[in-house]
Amino acid sequence: MSKQIRPALLKKTPSRTLQIKVYRVIVSQLAPLSLEGSLKFGGRYNTPYQFGAVYCAQKEETCWAEIEKKFEGPVKQSRFNVIPIRVHLNKVLDLTDPKVLSKLKITLQDLTLPNEYTLTRQIALSAREAGFEGIIAPSSAGPGTILAIFSDRLDSQSKLSIVKRRPPRKK
């Protein structure tokens, strides 16, 4: 029997606020916060053509690992932009919290199965319906965490701000 995550269960699941700097790796032709790629191709936490997500990670290395997993091998990094983003979200589902996983009766392994998105997409759909603005979860491509942001679900106090990159200091 497959696991079922319903919006009613998620409405009872505690959320957390999140104020962090994250990184996004995106094809250079797209706007930094575009949903186009995830809407068209889907991802672990969104079904294609149903809704999009802004996928980020706390470390650039995690972003690259996720991209290379998606493309099934190394990519030409010059085709992509790395975008630092300051994130302030008020209602995030934290799938890195053991208490949340226990309440939902799922494991980290359930969330990181290779090429198996049925459960994670169901979680995302139910989380959106329950009012969550995003999901923080373990990366399925290696160490680190990812953040899937439902930018169309942000409340009036939440925001995403692109951080301007500074050139490296000369020594």
N, C-alpha and C positions, 0 to 999 in steps of 0.2 A: 504494500500500500504506500503510495507516495505521500509525502508530507504536505499538509495544507496550512497555509498562512492566510488568515482572513483579516479584513480591516478591523473588525470588532476586537480581535485579539491585540492588534497593534495599537488601537485607541487606548488600551489599558497598559501599554508598554511605555515606560518612562522615556522621555526624550532628553537630549542634552543640547546645550548651546555650544557653538563652535566658533572660535575666533583664532584663525591661524593663517599662515601664508602657505599656499600650495603652488604646485606647478602643473601646467597643462602643456602637452605636446600636441600640436595640431598641424595639419597640412597647411602649408604657407598660403594657399589661395583662399582659405577660409578666415572669417573674422574670429578674433580670439575667443569669444564666448558663443560662437555659432553652435546650433544644435543639429545642423545639416547632416554631418557624418553619422552621428548616433541615431538620428531619426531614420535615415535611409538604410543603414546597415545593422542597427541595433548594437547591443552590448550586454554585458553580464547583468546590468540593472535596468535595461529598457528593451522592449520589444520593438522591432522595426515598424515604422509607420504608425505606431500607437502613441508614443510620446518620446521626446528626446531627453538627453541628460548631458550636462557638462561634466566630463570625466577629468579628474585631477588626482594628484598624489602628493604626499608630503615631501617626497624627494624626487629630484629629476630622474635618478636612476630607476626608480620604480615606474615612472612614466615610460621610459624607454623599454623596460622589460615588458610592460603591458602592450606597447605598440608592436614590438617584435613578436610577441606571442600571437597577436591578432593577425599579423602579416605572415606568420609562420616562418620567421627567419629575420636576419639582419635587414635593416632598411637604410636607405641613403638619407642620413640625418639632415643634409642640406635642403631636403624637400619639406622640412618641418620647421615650425617656430616653437620655441620654448617660451611660454608665457607665465610669469609669476603673477599670482592673484592673491589679494588679501580678501579673506572670506569672513563674513559675520553672518552666521545662521542661528536662528532661535529654536528650531525644532528639527533635530537630526536623530535618525535612528542609528544607534551605535552597535554595529554587529561585531565589534572587537571586544565588547563587554561580556564577560562570561555569564553575568546575571541575566542579561538580555537574551543571550543564546539559550540559556536554561529555560527561561520563561516561554520562548518560542519553540522549545524542544528541537533545536537544531545544533549542529556542531560546526566548527571551523572547516572541517573536511567537506561538509555539505555545501559550503559556500565557495569552495575552491576546486571542485571537481573539473578536470579539463574538459572544455567544450560542452559542458552540461549547464544550461542556463534556465531550465524549467523552474526550479525552485527560486533562484535569485530574481528572475523576472516576476514571478508571482509575489515575492516579498516586496519588490519595488512598486508594483501596481497597487498592492494593498497599503503600502506605506503612503503613497500619494493620496489615496482615498481617505486615509486616516489623518491627513494634514501635515505629513512630514515634508520638509523642504529638501532633504537629501539623506544619503546613507553613507556612513563611514564603515569600511569593511576591509578585511585582509586582502592583499593583492593575491591573485591566483597565478601570477607570473613569477613571483619571487618574494623576497622579504619586503616588508613595508605595508602601508595601507593606502587605499584609494578612497576617493570621495566622489560619489555620483550626486550631482546637484540638479534638482528639478527647478530650474530657473523660472519656470512659469508658475511655480507654487510659492515663491518667496513672499513672506509677509512684509508689511510696510517698514519694519525695523531692520530687516535683513538686507545685506547687500554684498555684491561682488565688485571689487575694485582692481583693475589691472595695475600692477606695480611696474613703474618704468625701470628698465634695467640700466644700471650704470656701467660704464666701461671699467674693466679691471684697473686697479691702481698700479701704476708703474713703480717698480722698486728701485 
